[in-house]
Amino acid sequence: MEEKELINKINNIVSIRFGVDVNSILPTFKIKTILMEGKGTPYASIDYDSFQRFRLLLGAISRDFNIDIDLDLEAVTFQDLYSFVAKELGMTLPSSIIGLASKLRHYYHNGSDCLVYPNISDNVLQQIRLYFDIDRKETIILFRDTSFWDSRDQGLVITNEGLYYINDNESSDGRFYVDWGDVDHVEYQENVLYFKDANNEESAQYGLACVVKSHDESDGPYLAEVFTQMASCVSPKEDPLVKFVSESRQLAENGNVNEAVTRLNIVLDYVDDAVKWYIYYNIADILYQNGDYKKAIENCNLGLDICEPESYGTTMLKSIRFSAMEKQSDFMTARKDCLDVMRYASDQEWNGERCKQIATNKFNSFDENYISHFLSLPYNERKVLMPVKEYVDLHQDRVSVIRMDNLPAIKFPMGHPIANQLYVGHPLIPSKYIPFENYQLELVGDKVREFCMLAQSLGATEISIECLNSSSSNEMGSNQQNISGEAGNRLLKGKGEYHQDRSRQMIDKLSHSICIRQKFTPCNKPSIPENMVWYDDEPSWQRLVSQRLSGGLTSHEERIETKKSQMVDGRELTELKAEVNSLYVDMNMSISEEEEAKFTQQENAVLAIKVQFAPMNQLTGTVIESNSNLGGTVKERVNALGKFAKKMSSNIVDTIKRNTSLTSSEEEYLKELKDILADGEISSRERRLLEKIRVQLGISEDRSAELENSLIAPALTPEEQEYFDEYQEIIADGNISDRDQRFLDKLKKANDISEERAKEIEKMVCS
């Protein structure tokens, strides 16, 4: 009986009698002795059904082949069964790939385009080696020639080392090679032979026509079995890269970390891009285990740059990276990677534990840490916020994502927050977040109202606002309304396009939401309101205060541009839109046209705020000079201005005495007035007391008003004020150099200030 016939007959016995493939009926465990006809006992504990089916199979084969199967089998596989039956029939089994060639030669050698060892001429062998680049040390077992005119430069060559295949002799990309050491077994299905490794991963596949010239359905299982036997003759091939990495890791374990890392870095230049992540992973792992977390992260980054998202390598690298980030207290980045590993890891292991389990255990602590520190992050790192119900992705640069049930202490408008909606943080109030669609209007309105409050505190008699359109259009429009809401003439002419209409709507909303014209009757001294938000970041406001408190400013125009309140613009706006789109895709949502419009670059508009101030001598408060003492907080500035008022009142009285002839009654009245003004203002009770003193001293109402105005009138001329400012700045360093003194002397001369007057001004600074 021929070998092919024997294999096919065993297959037929199984399929006819049991209706299944032979491999499905054989047990997958080892059996020492098979129980038959009461002879022998089972060596291992096996399930009864499997044993009975195997027993029936052996009985069927014993009867069909007329042989006695009272045997010992080391492993029950198809090959074991085939080998036993062949041996019982007196058939000789080859033990090498070359020996197995006989199983192919009898059926498939045709002398022309399917040649089998040893029936291949030297001339043909020479041609095959030349075209397929096969070393002369290898033995060519089979050659299936698929070239035109038998040119021997295309087809399949099987040697004792592996399989060479050229599917297109005109293309350099059509060459393939599989080493027998990478093949564990061969499977057949639907006219295709699948060569697979020990992990059942496919190494190669060839149609029957690529292997043999003439074939039928019985050839598939037979060839699969022959090629499996050939593969079993070769020890599994050890991957040289795996061996190299293993040796490098052993070096690191022995304390030679630098040498191990150097070896692995060198090999990066010699491996395919597809496996470079594996090298970076091992470098990162070695560095992490030895406490060099920064370099471990750097190598994880390099590996991730060449990995596919959600791949095996990505999970391994991110497992190391988030662990290293944790060691460096970078919980924000660790949180992002940890979520990815938790969501996408399968059965990968690191440090002897499943990556998925490590990430699951760590994520909640990373999330809590991030949320507890969220409001203290730099503004640009928390500028835009999206509350969500469930996390799907955290790798955003422009938007922060936090679960709604775990938000920090944030102040939202009434009815908010809403899941999956964007909010923009107030640039100066960390806990305040505003809906993205109208944050610009809110911020501009807030700034305008604060400026108006400042102007009112400085003694404004009238405030009006004009809304200007400062787009790229040549026509400048305006929109003006009075405080009652009556609409004025509007010149904001758009081109009819949607985005320009939205910009005009924002300007119209500003006009409606902000008080456009106000009139006041100030009486108190100029001051800076407490609890101001924008003042410290508005140099023009600070200059206004300085000019106003110096005494001479009676009108001012301030311009506030909406673009300065646009926290997200230009490229940042485009990137934000892309990130939101990506998040919506992950959430199985789509962005609507209305939401799409939110990401439009808004047209800039200018609010011109015009202020009229009351003359300083009409106000009852004390003139406060605060040119260079406006640093620090609002409270500190107010205190500094109060102290300066007390100092100036003393100097002013001296000036009045020096330049005006006063009666003893007037001097006494001034003294009482000075004491009352020491705290910077005159209360109603103090006003009644002053009236009694005036009557007692016999001073007329007009004269008392003159004396009171003299105390709040400017004590310094503009030239003297300049000298005061310069001297104050110089003396702040603690001493006056010769160079500084020469400068002050020239300034006195240029401003026509006498030495005596200069000394008086210097005393004002130092007092």
Secondary structure, DSSP 4 states (H G I P E B T S, - for coil): --HHHHHHHHHHHHHHHHSS-HHHHS-SS--SB--BTTBS--SS---HHHHHHHHHHHHHHHHHHT-----B-SS-SHHHHHHHHHHHTTPPPP-STTGGGHHHHHHH--SSSEEETTS--HHHHHHHHHHHT--TTSPEEEEEE-SGGG-SSSEEEEESSEEEEES-TT-GGGEEEEEGGG-SEEEEETTEEEEE-TTS-EEEEEEHHHH-SS--TTHHHHHHHHHHHHHHTSPPPPPHHHHHHHHHHHHHHTT-HHHHHHHHHHHGGGS-HHHHHHHHHHHHHHHHHTT-HHHHHHHHHHHHHTSPTTSHHHHHHHHHHHHHHHHTT-HHHHHHHHHHHHHH--S-EETTEEHHHHHHHHHHHHHHHHHHTGGGS-HHHHSEEEEESS-S----SS-EEEEGGG--S-B--TT---TT--EEE-SS-TTBEEEGGGHHHHHHHHHHHHHHHHHHHTTEEEEEEEEEE-SSSSSPPEEEE-TT--EEEE-----S-HHHHHHHHHHHHHHHHS--EEE----SPP---SS-SSGGG-HHHHHHHHHHHHT---EEEEEEEGGGG-SS-HHHHHHHHHHHHHHHHHTT----HHHHHTTSPPPPEEEEEEEEE--GGGSSSPP---SS---S-HHHHHHHHHHHHHHHHHHHHHHHHHHS---HHHHHHHHHHHHHGGGSS--HHHHHHHHHHHHHHT--HHHHHHHHHHHHS-SS-HHHHHHHHHHHHHHTTSS--HHHHHHHHHHHHHTT--HHHHHHHHHHHH-
